[in-house]
Amino acid sequence: MRILSKRQLKEMVLYSPQHVARLEKAGKFPKRIQLGPNRVGWVEDEVLDWLQDRLDRRENLTGTPV
């Protein structure tokens, strides 16, 4: 299991930290885990699954794989 830092997450999903927090609060993004008093991270597999779901929905909307 790999844990992503805020910087790694931002490079992967290209969202601001504020937007990630809004998506998390709405239940539309994997929840962060508290690693220490001032450190959080995200499980890489959960983020990759979220990204794959977004890609799958894109393909379903167009009717053909991209």
Predicted model as a PDB file, atoms N, CA, C, CB and O in Angstrom, pLDDT in the B-factor column:
MODEL        1                                                                  
ATOM      1  N   MET A   1       0.852  -1.171   0.000  1.00 93.00           N  
ATOM      2  CA  MET A   1       0.000   0.000   0.000  1.00 93.00           C  
ATOM      3  C   MET A   1       0.899   1.237   0.000  1.00 93.00           C  
ATOM      4  CB  MET A   1      -0.970  -0.003   1.228  1.00 93.00           C  
ATOM      5  O   MET A   1       1.886   1.312   0.733  1.00 93.00           O  
ATOM      6  N   ARG A   2       0.532   2.195  -0.837  1.00 97.00           N  
ATOM      7  CA  ARG A   2       1.292   3.441  -0.934  1.00 97.00           C  
ATOM      8  C   ARG A   2       0.392   4.599  -0.524  1.00 97.00           C  
ATOM      9  CB  ARG A   2       1.847   3.654  -2.377  1.00 97.00           C  
ATOM     10  O   ARG A   2      -0.782   4.646  -0.892  1.00 97.00           O  
ATOM     11  N   ILE A   3       0.944   5.519   0.230  1.00 98.00           N  
ATOM     12  CA  ILE A   3       0.208   6.701   0.679  1.00 98.00           C  
ATOM     13  C   ILE A   3       0.735   7.909  -0.096  1.00 98.00           C  
ATOM     14  CB  ILE A   3       0.355   6.914   2.235  1.00 98.00           C  
ATOM     15  O   ILE A   3       1.943   8.121  -0.202  1.00 98.00           O  
ATOM     16  N   LEU A   4      -0.199   8.693  -0.633  1.00 98.00           N  
ATOM     17  CA  LEU A   4       0.163   9.886  -1.401  1.00 98.00           C  
ATOM     18  C   LEU A   4       0.153  11.122  -0.509  1.00 98.00           C  
ATOM     19  CB  LEU A   4      -0.801  10.079  -2.586  1.00 98.00           C  
ATOM     20  O   LEU A   4      -0.733  11.291   0.328  1.00 98.00           O  
ATOM     21  N   SER A   5       1.140  11.975  -0.696  1.00 96.00           N  
ATOM     22  CA  SER A   5       1.172  13.267  -0.009  1.00 96.00           C  
ATOM     23  C   SER A   5       0.262  14.244  -0.755  1.00 96.00           C  
ATOM     24  CB  SER A   5       2.636  13.822   0.081  1.00 96.00           C  
ATOM     25  O   SER A   5      -0.233  13.943  -1.840  1.00 96.00           O  
ATOM     26  N   LYS A   6       0.052  15.412  -0.159  1.00 94.00           N  
ATOM     27  CA  LYS A   6      -0.750  16.444  -0.837  1.00 94.00           C  
ATOM     28  C   LYS A   6      -0.139  16.796  -2.194  1.00 94.00           C  
ATOM     29  CB  LYS A   6      -0.860  17.716   0.044  1.00 94.00           C  
ATOM     30  O   LYS A   6      -0.857  16.955  -3.180  1.00 94.00           O  
ATOM     31  N   ARG A   7       1.173  16.914  -2.238  1.00 95.00           N  
ATOM     32  CA  ARG A   7       1.849  17.270  -3.486  1.00 95.00           C  
ATOM     33  C   ARG A   7       1.642  16.178  -4.546  1.00 95.00           C  
ATOM     34  CB  ARG A   7       3.359  17.495  -3.234  1.00 95.00           C  
ATOM     35  O   ARG A   7       1.332  16.477  -5.699  1.00 95.00           O  
ATOM     36  N   GLN A   8       1.815  14.926  -4.149  1.00 97.00           N  
ATOM     37  CA  GLN A   8       1.636  13.814  -5.090  1.00 97.00           C  
ATOM     38  C   GLN A   8       0.186  13.734  -5.562  1.00 97.00           C  
ATOM     39  CB  GLN A   8       2.057  12.480  -4.439  1.00 97.00           C  
ATOM     40  O   GLN A   8      -0.078  13.471  -6.735  1.00 97.00           O  
ATOM     41  N   LEU A   9      -0.749  13.962  -4.644  1.00 97.00           N  
ATOM     42  CA  LEU A   9      -2.164  13.935  -5.014  1.00 97.00           C  
ATOM     43  C   LEU A   9      -2.469  15.029  -6.032  1.00 97.00           C  
ATOM     44  CB  LEU A   9      -3.054  14.102  -3.768  1.00 97.00           C  
ATOM     45  O   LEU A   9      -3.162  14.788  -7.021  1.00 97.00           O  
ATOM     46  N   LYS A  10      -1.954  16.222  -5.789  1.00 95.00           N  
ATOM     47  CA  LYS A  10      -2.205  17.345  -6.704  1.00 95.00           C  
ATOM     48  C   LYS A  10      -1.650  17.056  -8.095  1.00 95.00           C  
ATOM     49  CB  LYS A  10      -1.582  18.639  -6.151  1.00 95.00           C  
ATOM     50  O   LYS A  10      -2.278  17.409  -9.093  1.00 95.00           O  
ATOM     51  N   GLU A  11      -0.484  16.419  -8.177  1.00 96.00           N  
ATOM     52  CA  GLU A  11       0.095  16.054  -9.473  1.00 96.00           C  
ATOM     53  C   GLU A  11      -0.757  15.001 -10.181  1.00 96.00           C  
ATOM     54  CB  GLU A  11       1.529  15.533  -9.290  1.00 96.00           C  
ATOM     55  O   GLU A  11      -0.833  14.980 -11.410  1.00 96.00           O  
ATOM     56  N   MET A  12      -1.392  14.136  -9.406  1.00 96.00           N  
ATOM     57  CA  MET A  12      -2.163  13.044  -9.983  1.00 96.00           C  
ATOM     58  C   MET A  12      -3.549  13.486 -10.456  1.00 96.00           C  
ATOM     59  CB  MET A  12      -2.301  11.931  -8.975  1.00 96.00           C  
ATOM     60  O   MET A  12      -4.000  13.076 -11.525  1.00 96.00           O  
ATOM     61  N   VAL A  13      -4.225  14.320  -9.664  1.00 96.00           N  
ATOM     62  CA  VAL A  13      -5.606  14.679 -10.011  1.00 96.00           C  
ATOM     63  C   VAL A  13      -5.763  16.118 -10.496  1.00 96.00           C  
ATOM     64  CB  VAL A  13      -6.496  14.463  -8.820  1.00 96.00           C  
ATOM     65  O   VAL A  13      -6.816  16.473 -11.024  1.00 96.00           O  
ATOM     66  N   LEU A  14      -4.750  16.941 -10.328  1.00 94.00           N  
ATOM     67  CA  LEU A  14      -4.750  18.328 -10.834  1.00 94.00           C  
ATOM     68  C   LEU A  14      -5.849  19.193 -10.223  1.00 94.00           C  
ATOM     69  CB  LEU A  14      -4.905  18.324 -12.339  1.00 94.00           C  
ATOM     70  O   LEU A  14      -6.336  20.121 -10.869  1.00 94.00           O  
ATOM     71  N   TYR A  15      -6.241  18.899  -8.987  1.00 94.00           N  
ATOM     72  CA  TYR A  15      -7.217  19.712  -8.264  1.00 94.00           C  
ATOM     73  C   TYR A  15      -6.502  20.462  -7.148  1.00 94.00           C  
ATOM     74  CB  TYR A  15      -8.372  18.833  -7.691  1.00 94.00           C  
ATOM     75  O   TYR A  15      -5.490  19.996  -6.623  1.00 94.00           O  
ATOM     76  N   SER A  16      -7.030  21.614  -6.795  1.00 94.00           N  
ATOM     77  CA  SER A  16      -6.482  22.363  -5.664  1.00 94.00           C  
ATOM     78  C   SER A  16      -6.840  21.630  -4.369  1.00 94.00           C  
ATOM     79  CB  SER A  16      -7.025  23.835  -5.644  1.00 94.00           C  
ATOM     80  O   SER A  16      -7.790  20.847  -4.335  1.00 94.00           O  
ATOM     81  N   PRO A  17      -6.077  21.888  -3.309  1.00 92.00           N  
ATOM     82  CA  PRO A  17      -6.413  21.270  -2.015  1.00 92.00           C  
ATOM     83  C   PRO A  17      -7.825  21.626  -1.544  1.00 92.00           C  
ATOM     84  CB  PRO A  17      -5.402  21.697  -0.956  1.00 92.00           C  
ATOM     85  O   PRO A  17      -8.498  20.810  -0.915  1.00 92.00           O  
ATOM     86  N   GLN A  18      -8.265  22.835  -1.848  1.00 96.00           N  
ATOM     87  CA  GLN A  18      -9.609  23.259  -1.446  1.00 96.00           C  
ATOM     88  C   GLN A  18     -10.684  22.452  -2.176  1.00 96.00           C  
ATOM     89  CB  GLN A  18      -9.800  24.759  -1.721  1.00 96.00           C  
ATOM     90  O   GLN A  18     -11.687  22.066  -1.576  1.00 96.00           O  
ATOM     91  N   HIS A  19     -10.476  22.199  -3.465  1.00 97.00           N  
ATOM     92  CA  HIS A  19     -11.461  21.442  -4.225  1.00 97.00           C  
ATOM     93  C   HIS A  19     -11.482  19.980  -3.771  1.00 97.00           C  
ATOM     94  CB  HIS A  19     -11.161  21.532  -5.731  1.00 97.00           C  
ATOM     95  O   HIS A  19     -12.549  19.372  -3.687  1.00 97.00           O  
ATOM     96  N   VAL A  20     -10.319  19.422  -3.482  1.00 97.00           N  
ATOM     97  CA  VAL A  20     -10.255  18.055  -2.963  1.00 97.00           C  
ATOM     98  C   VAL A  20     -11.042  17.971  -1.656  1.00 97.00           C  
ATOM     99  CB  VAL A  20      -8.777  17.609  -2.744  1.00 97.00           C  
ATOM    100  O   VAL A  20     -11.803  17.025  -1.450  1.00 97.00           O  
ATOM    101  N   ALA A  21     -10.864  18.952  -0.774  1.00 96.00           N  
ATOM    102  CA  ALA A  21     -11.577  18.959   0.509  1.00 96.00           C  
ATOM    103  C   ALA A  21     -13.084  19.030   0.289  1.00 96.00           C  
ATOM    104  CB  ALA A  21     -11.112  20.143   1.380  1.00 96.00           C  
ATOM    105  O   ALA A  21     -13.840  18.358   0.992  1.00 96.00           O  
ATOM    106  N   ARG A  22     -13.536  19.836  -0.679  1.00 97.00           N  
ATOM    107  CA  ARG A  22     -14.970  19.918  -0.974  1.00 97.00           C  
ATOM    108  C   ARG A  22     -15.509  18.585  -1.486  1.00 97.00           C  
ATOM    109  CB  ARG A  22     -15.240  21.021  -2.005  1.00 97.00           C  
ATOM    110  O   ARG A  22     -16.584  18.143  -1.079  1.00 97.00           O  
ATOM    111  N   LEU A  23     -14.755  17.948  -2.380  1.00 98.00           N  
ATOM    112  CA  LEU A  23     -15.182  16.646  -2.903  1.00 98.00           C  
ATOM    113  C   LEU A  23     -15.225  15.593  -1.799  1.00 98.00           C  
ATOM    114  CB  LEU A  23     -14.242  16.187  -4.026  1.00 98.00           C  
ATOM    115  O   LEU A  23     -16.156  14.790  -1.742  1.00 98.00           O  
ATOM    116  N   GLU A  24     -14.229  15.593  -0.930  1.00 97.00           N  
ATOM    117  CA  GLU A  24     -14.209  14.661   0.201  1.00 97.00           C  
ATOM    118  C   GLU A  24     -15.439  14.864   1.084  1.00 97.00           C  
ATOM    119  CB  GLU A  24     -12.919  14.841   1.033  1.00 97.00           C  
ATOM    120  O   GLU A  24     -16.110  13.903   1.458  1.00 97.00           O  
ATOM    121  N   LYS A  25     -15.724  16.107   1.408  1.00 97.00           N  
ATOM    122  CA  LYS A  25     -16.866  16.431   2.279  1.00 97.00           C  
ATOM    123  C   LYS A  25     -18.180  15.968   1.658  1.00 97.00           C  
ATOM    124  CB  LYS A  25     -16.922  17.945   2.554  1.00 97.00           C  
ATOM    125  O   LYS A  25     -19.092  15.546   2.368  1.00 97.00           O  
ATOM    126  N   ALA A  26     -18.276  16.048   0.325  1.00 98.00           N  
ATOM    127  CA  ALA A  26     -19.484  15.633  -0.391  1.00 98.00           C  
ATOM    128  C   ALA A  26     -19.524  14.118  -0.619  1.00 98.00           C  
ATOM    129  CB  ALA A  26     -19.573  16.361  -1.732  1.00 98.00           C  
ATOM    130  O   ALA A  26     -20.507  13.599  -1.148  1.00 98.00           O  
ATOM    131  N   GLY A  27     -18.463  13.408  -0.222  1.00 97.00           N  
ATOM    132  CA  GLY A  27     -18.420  11.961  -0.425  1.00 97.00           C  
ATOM    133  C   GLY A  27     -18.113  11.575  -1.857  1.00 97.00           C  
ATOM    134  O   GLY A  27     -18.437  10.466  -2.282  1.00 97.00           O  
ATOM    135  N   LYS A  28     -17.490  12.476  -2.612  1.00 97.00           N  
ATOM    136  CA  LYS A  28     -17.207  12.235  -4.025  1.00 97.00           C  
ATOM    137  C   LYS A  28     -15.728  12.018  -4.318  1.00 97.00           C  
ATOM    138  CB  LYS A  28     -17.709  13.387  -4.841  1.00 97.00           C  
ATOM    139  O   LYS A  28     -15.310  12.010  -5.475  1.00 97.00           O  
ATOM    140  N   PHE A  29     -14.937  11.842  -3.256  1.00 98.00           N  
ATOM    141  CA  PHE A  29     -13.501  11.622  -3.412  1.00 98.00           C  
ATOM    142  C   PHE A  29     -13.040  10.789  -2.228  1.00 98.00           C  
ATOM    143  CB  PHE A  29     -12.706  12.982  -3.503  1.00 98.00           C  
ATOM    144  O   PHE A  29     -13.606  10.898  -1.141  1.00 98.00           O  
ATOM    145  N   PRO A  30     -12.016   9.952  -2.421  1.00 98.00           N  
ATOM    146  CA  PRO A  30     -11.524   9.139  -1.304  1.00 98.00           C  
ATOM    147  C   PRO A  30     -11.125  10.008  -0.107  1.00 98.00           C  
ATOM    148  CB  PRO A  30     -10.327   8.291  -1.756  1.00 98.00           C  
ATOM    149  O   PRO A  30     -10.543  11.081  -0.264  1.00 98.00           O  
ATOM    150  N   LYS A  31     -11.446   9.524   1.072  1.00 97.00           N  
ATOM    151  CA  LYS A  31     -11.137  10.254   2.301  1.00 97.00           C  
ATOM    152  C   LYS A  31      -9.646  10.207   2.608  1.00 97.00           C  
ATOM    153  CB  LYS A  31     -11.933   9.682   3.476  1.00 97.00           C  
ATOM    154  O   LYS A  31      -8.981   9.196   2.385  1.00 97.00           O  
ATOM    155  N   ARG A  32      -9.144  11.305   3.116  1.00 97.00           N  
ATOM    156  CA  ARG A  32      -7.750  11.360   3.557  1.00 97.00           C  
ATOM    157  C   ARG A  32      -7.599  10.568   4.848  1.00 97.00           C  
ATOM    158  CB  ARG A  32      -7.284  12.828   3.758  1.00 97.00           C  
ATOM    159  O   ARG A  32      -8.575  10.311   5.553  1.00 97.00           O  
ATOM    160  N   ILE A  33      -6.368  10.187   5.143  1.00 97.00           N  
ATOM    161  CA  ILE A  33      -6.090   9.547   6.419  1.00 97.00           C  
ATOM    162  C   ILE A  33      -5.119  10.431   7.194  1.00 97.00           C  
ATOM    163  CB  ILE A  33      -5.510   8.108   6.218  1.00 97.00           C  
ATOM    164  O   ILE A  33      -4.206  11.029   6.623  1.00 97.00           O  
ATOM    165  N   GLN A  34      -5.330  10.499   8.478  1.00 97.00           N  
ATOM    166  CA  GLN A  34      -4.474  11.295   9.347  1.00 97.00           C  
ATOM    167  C   GLN A  34      -3.236  10.478   9.686  1.00 97.00           C  
ATOM    168  CB  GLN A  34      -5.229  11.729  10.640  1.00 97.00           C  
ATOM    169  O   GLN A  34      -3.342   9.423  10.311  1.00 97.00           O  
ATOM    170  N   LEU A  35      -2.067  10.951   9.281  1.00 96.00           N  
ATOM    171  CA  LEU A  35      -0.819  10.238   9.526  1.00 96.00           C  
ATOM    172  C   LEU A  35      -0.117  10.727  10.785  1.00 96.00           C  
ATOM    173  CB  LEU A  35       0.103  10.385   8.338  1.00 96.00           C  
ATOM    174  O   LEU A  35       0.661   9.994  11.397  1.00 96.00           O  
ATOM    175  N   GLY A  36      -0.388  11.938  11.158  1.00 96.00           N  
ATOM    176  CA  GLY A  36       0.210  12.543  12.342  1.00 96.00           C  
ATOM    177  C   GLY A  36      -0.538  13.822  12.653  1.00 96.00           C  
ATOM    178  O   GLY A  36      -1.534  14.124  11.994  1.00 96.00           O  
ATOM    179  N   PRO A  37      -0.092  14.574  13.627  1.00 96.00           N  
ATOM    180  CA  PRO A  37      -0.812  15.791  14.003  1.00 96.00           C  
ATOM    181  C   PRO A  37      -0.931  16.805  12.863  1.00 96.00           C  
ATOM    182  CB  PRO A  37      -0.125  16.438  15.173  1.00 96.00           C  
ATOM    183  O   PRO A  37      -1.926  17.526  12.779  1.00 96.00           O  
ATOM    184  N   ASN A  38       0.071  16.865  11.989  1.00 94.00           N  
ATOM    185  CA  ASN A  38       0.064  17.852  10.904  1.00 94.00           C  
ATOM    186  C   ASN A  38       0.300  17.220   9.543  1.00 94.00           C  
ATOM    187  CB  ASN A  38       1.115  18.910  11.156  1.00 94.00           C  
ATOM    188  O   ASN A  38       0.789  17.880   8.627  1.00 94.00           O  
ATOM    189  N   ARG A  39      -0.043  15.952   9.406  1.00 96.00           N  
ATOM    190  CA  ARG A  39       0.258  15.244   8.143  1.00 96.00           C  
ATOM    191  C   ARG A  39      -0.920  14.365   7.759  1.00 96.00           C  
ATOM    192  CB  ARG A  39       1.553  14.383   8.273  1.00 96.00           C  
ATOM    193  O   ARG A  39      -1.426  13.584   8.565  1.00 96.00           O  
ATOM    194  N   VAL A  40      -1.346  14.511   6.500  1.00 97.00           N  
ATOM    195  CA  VAL A  40      -2.404  13.662   5.964  1.00 97.00           C  
ATOM    196  C   VAL A  40      -1.918  13.015   4.679  1.00 97.00           C  
ATOM    197  CB  VAL A  40      -3.702  14.474   5.714  1.00 97.00           C  
ATOM    198  O   VAL A  40      -0.926  13.446   4.092  1.00 97.00           O  
ATOM    199  N   GLY A  41      -2.621  11.980   4.249  1.00 98.00           N  
ATOM    200  CA  GLY A  41      -2.292  11.312   2.999  1.00 98.00           C  
ATOM    201  C   GLY A  41      -3.521  10.606   2.458  1.00 98.00           C  
ATOM    202  O   GLY A  41      -4.551  10.519   3.127  1.00 98.00           O  
ATOM    203  N   TRP A  42      -3.399  10.107   1.244  1.00 98.00           N  
ATOM    204  CA  TRP A  42      -4.478   9.383   0.581  1.00 98.00           C  
ATOM    205  C   TRP A  42      -3.938   8.052   0.098  1.00 98.00           C  
ATOM    206  CB  TRP A  42      -5.072  10.202  -0.600  1.00 98.00           C  
ATOM    207  O   TRP A  42      -2.792   7.962  -0.343  1.00 98.00           O  
ATOM    208  N   VAL A  43      -4.768   7.008   0.183  1.00 98.00           N  
ATOM    209  CA  VAL A  43      -4.355   5.687  -0.284  1.00 98.00           C  
ATOM    210  C   VAL A  43      -4.334   5.721  -1.805  1.00 98.00           C  
ATOM    211  CB  VAL A  43      -5.311   4.557   0.250  1.00 98.00           C  
ATOM    212  O   VAL A  43      -5.351   6.005  -2.439  1.00 98.00           O  
ATOM    213  N   GLU A  44      -3.185   5.433  -2.384  1.00 98.00           N  
ATOM    214  CA  GLU A  44      -3.007   5.538  -3.832  1.00 98.00           C  
ATOM    215  C   GLU A  44      -4.022   4.689  -4.597  1.00 98.00           C  
ATOM    216  CB  GLU A  44      -1.593   5.120  -4.216  1.00 98.00           C  
ATOM    217  O   GLU A  44      -4.590   5.157  -5.584  1.00 98.00           O  
ATOM    218  N   ASP A  45      -4.260   3.449  -4.159  1.00 98.00           N  
ATOM    219  CA  ASP A  45      -5.201   2.578  -4.868  1.00 98.00           C  
ATOM    220  C   ASP A  45      -6.610   3.166  -4.902  1.00 98.00           C  
ATOM    221  CB  ASP A  45      -5.234   1.202  -4.216  1.00 98.00           C  
ATOM    222  O   ASP A  45      -7.314   3.029  -5.902  1.00 98.00           O  
ATOM    223  N   GLU A  46      -7.024   3.816  -3.820  1.00 98.00           N  
ATOM    224  CA  GLU A  46      -8.351   4.441  -3.783  1.00 98.00           C  
ATOM    225  C   GLU A  46      -8.431   5.599  -4.775  1.00 98.00           C  
ATOM    226  CB  GLU A  46      -8.675   4.938  -2.359  1.00 98.00           C  
ATOM    227  O   GLU A  46      -9.441   5.767  -5.457  1.00 98.00           O  
ATOM    228  N   VAL A  47      -7.376   6.388  -4.853  1.00 98.00           N  
ATOM    229  CA  VAL A  47      -7.342   7.514  -5.794  1.00 98.00           C  
ATOM    230  C   VAL A  47      -7.321   6.996  -7.232  1.00 98.00           C  
ATOM    231  CB  VAL A  47      -6.107   8.417  -5.528  1.00 98.00           C  
ATOM    232  O   VAL A  47      -8.011   7.540  -8.094  1.00 98.00           O  
ATOM    233  N   LEU A  48      -6.540   5.957  -7.495  1.00 98.00           N  
ATOM    234  CA  LEU A  48      -6.493   5.377  -8.840  1.00 98.00           C  
ATOM    235  C   LEU A  48      -7.847   4.788  -9.230  1.00 98.00           C  
ATOM    236  CB  LEU A  48      -5.404   4.294  -8.919  1.00 98.00           C  
ATOM    237  O   LEU A  48      -8.259   4.909 -10.384  1.00 98.00           O  
ATOM    238  N   ASP A  49      -8.545   4.151  -8.286  1.00 97.00           N  
ATOM    239  CA  ASP A  49      -9.892   3.636  -8.559  1.00 97.00           C  
ATOM    240  C   ASP A  49     -10.846   4.776  -8.882  1.00 97.00           C  
ATOM    241  CB  ASP A  49     -10.420   2.829  -7.357  1.00 97.00           C  
ATOM    242  O   ASP A  49     -11.676   4.657  -9.784  1.00 97.00           O  
ATOM    243  N   TRP A  50     -10.731   5.887  -8.146  1.00 97.00           N  
ATOM    244  CA  TRP A  50     -11.568   7.055  -8.403  1.00 97.00           C  
ATOM    245  C   TRP A  50     -11.308   7.597  -9.809  1.00 97.00           C  
ATOM    246  CB  TRP A  50     -11.306   8.150  -7.347  1.00 97.00           C  
ATOM    247  O   TRP A  50     -12.246   7.930 -10.534  1.00 97.00           O  
ATOM    248  N   LEU A  51     -10.032   7.684 -10.189  1.00 96.00           N  
ATOM    249  CA  LEU A  51      -9.688   8.156 -11.530  1.00 96.00           C  
ATOM    250  C   LEU A  51     -10.210   7.198 -12.598  1.00 96.00           C  
ATOM    251  CB  LEU A  51      -8.168   8.319 -11.667  1.00 96.00           C  
ATOM    252  O   LEU A  51     -10.724   7.640 -13.626  1.00 96.00           O  
ATOM    253  N   GLN A  52     -10.084   5.895 -12.367  1.00 95.00           N  
ATOM    254  CA  GLN A  52     -10.572   4.903 -13.331  1.00 95.00           C  
ATOM    255  C   GLN A  52     -12.076   5.019 -13.496  1.00 95.00           C  
ATOM    256  CB  GLN A  52     -10.198   3.479 -12.886  1.00 95.00           C  
ATOM    257  O   GLN A  52     -12.591   4.894 -14.608  1.00 95.00           O  
ATOM    258  N   ASP A  53     -12.788   5.257 -12.396  1.00 95.00           N  
ATOM    259  CA  ASP A  53     -14.241   5.437 -12.469  1.00 95.00           C  
ATOM    260  C   ASP A  53     -14.591   6.642 -13.333  1.00 95.00           C  
ATOM    261  CB  ASP A  53     -14.837   5.605 -11.061  1.00 95.00           C  
ATOM    262  O   ASP A  53     -15.542   6.595 -14.113  1.00 95.00           O  
ATOM    263  N   ARG A  54     -13.825   7.717 -13.194  1.00 93.00           N  
ATOM    264  CA  ARG A  54     -14.060   8.905 -14.025  1.00 93.00           C  
ATOM    265  C   ARG A  54     -13.836   8.583 -15.502  1.00 93.00           C  
ATOM    266  CB  ARG A  54     -13.136  10.064 -13.587  1.00 93.00           C  
ATOM    267  O   ARG A  54     -14.606   9.019 -16.358  1.00 93.00           O  
ATOM    268  N   LEU A  55     -12.792   7.827 -15.798  1.00 91.00           N  
ATOM    269  CA  LEU A  55     -12.510   7.428 -17.184  1.00 91.00           C  
ATOM    270  C   LEU A  55     -13.607   6.517 -17.726  1.00 91.00           C  
ATOM    271  CB  LEU A  55     -11.147   6.718 -17.274  1.00 91.00           C  
ATOM    272  O   LEU A  55     -14.037   6.669 -18.870  1.00 91.00           O  
ATOM    273  N   ASP A  56     -14.062   5.566 -16.901  1.00 92.00           N  
ATOM    274  CA  ASP A  56     -15.125   4.658 -17.329  1.00 92.00           C  
ATOM    275  C   ASP A  56     -16.405   5.415 -17.637  1.00 92.00           C  
ATOM    276  CB  ASP A  56     -15.389   3.605 -16.260  1.00 92.00           C  
ATOM    277  O   ASP A  56     -17.090   5.117 -18.615  1.00 92.00           O  
ATOM    278  N   ARG A  57     -16.730   6.407 -16.791  1.00 89.00           N  
ATOM    279  CA  ARG A  57     -17.935   7.201 -17.050  1.00 89.00           C  
ATOM    280  C   ARG A  57     -17.800   8.010 -18.330  1.00 89.00           C  
ATOM    281  CB  ARG A  57     -18.222   8.134 -15.873  1.00 89.00           C  
ATOM    282  O   ARG A  57     -18.780   8.200 -19.051  1.00 89.00           O  
ATOM    283  N   ARG A  58     -16.614   8.482 -18.615  1.00 86.00           N  
ATOM    284  CA  ARG A  58     -16.387   9.236 -19.864  1.00 86.00           C  
ATOM    285  C   ARG A  58     -16.622   8.329 -21.065  1.00 86.00           C  
ATOM    286  CB  ARG A  58     -14.943   9.824 -19.908  1.00 86.00           C  
ATOM    287  O   ARG A  58     -17.262   8.731 -22.036  1.00 86.00           O  
ATOM    288  N   GLU A  59     -16.108   7.117 -20.996  1.00 78.00           N  
ATOM    289  CA  GLU A  59     -16.279   6.171 -22.101  1.00 78.00           C  
ATOM    290  C   GLU A  59     -17.745   5.789 -22.271  1.00 78.00           C  
ATOM    291  CB  GLU A  59     -15.430   4.912 -21.867  1.00 78.00           C  
ATOM    292  O   GLU A  59     -18.215   5.640 -23.399  1.00 78.00           O  
ATOM    293  N   ASN A  60     -18.472   5.628 -21.172  1.00 79.00           N  
ATOM    294  CA  ASN A  60     -19.883   5.274 -21.253  1.00 79.00           C  
ATOM    295  C   ASN A  60     -20.716   6.403 -21.836  1.00 79.00           C  
ATOM    296  CB  ASN A  60     -20.407   4.903 -19.883  1.00 79.00           C  
ATOM    297  O   ASN A  60     -21.709   6.146 -22.517  1.00 79.00           O  
ATOM    298  N   LEU A  61     -20.339   7.625 -21.586  1.00 74.00           N  
ATOM    299  CA  LEU A  61     -21.078   8.763 -22.121  1.00 74.00           C  
ATOM    300  C   LEU A  61     -20.912   8.880 -23.631  1.00 74.00           C  
ATOM    301  CB  LEU A  61     -20.623  10.047 -21.448  1.00 74.00           C  
ATOM    302  O   LEU A  61     -21.858   9.236 -24.335  1.00 74.00           O  
ATOM    303  N   THR A  62     -19.738   8.588 -24.123  1.00 67.00           N  
ATOM    304  CA  THR A  62     -19.492   8.699 -25.566  1.00 67.00           C  
ATOM    305  C   THR A  62     -19.924   7.454 -26.310  1.00 67.00           C  
ATOM    306  CB  THR A  62     -18.024   8.965 -25.832  1.00 67.00           C  
ATOM    307  O   THR A  62     -20.153   7.495 -27.519  1.00 67.00           O  
ATOM    308  N   GLY A  63     -20.038   6.345 -25.593  1.00 63.00           N  
ATOM    309  CA  GLY A  63     -20.454   5.103 -26.233  1.00 63.00           C  
ATOM    310  C   GLY A  63     -19.313   4.332 -26.862  1.00 63.00           C  
ATOM    311  O   GLY A  63     -19.486   3.181 -27.264  1.00 63.00           O  
ATOM    312  N   THR A  64     -18.152   4.950 -26.953  1.00 60.00           N  
ATOM    313  CA  THR A  64     -16.988   4.256 -27.512  1.00 60.00           C  
ATOM    314  C   THR A  64     -15.775   4.546 -26.641  1.00 60.00           C  
ATOM    315  CB  THR A  64     -16.724   4.692 -28.988  1.00 60.00           C  
ATOM    316  O   THR A  64     -15.667   5.635 -26.077  1.00 60.00           O  
ATOM    317  N   PRO A  65     -14.868   3.595 -26.524  1.00 57.00           N  
ATOM    318  CA  PRO A  65     -13.660   3.858 -25.752  1.00 57.00           C  
ATOM    319  C   PRO A  65     -12.826   4.951 -26.395  1.00 57.00           C  
ATOM    320  CB  PRO A  65     -12.835   2.589 -25.606  1.00 57.00           C  
ATOM    321  O   PRO A  65     -12.802   5.100 -27.617  1.00 57.00           O  
ATOM    322  N   VAL A  66     -12.145   5.707 -25.556  1.00 50.00           N  
ATOM    323  CA  VAL A  66     -11.296   6.798 -26.055  1.00 50.00           C  
ATOM    324  C   VAL A  66      -9.887   6.302 -26.241  1.00 50.00           C  
ATOM    325  CB  VAL A  66     -11.312   8.004 -25.096  1.00 50.00           C  
ATOM    326  O   VAL A  66      -9.014   7.065 -26.655  1.00 50.00           O  
TER     327      VAL A  66                                                      
ENDMDL                                                                          
END                                                                             
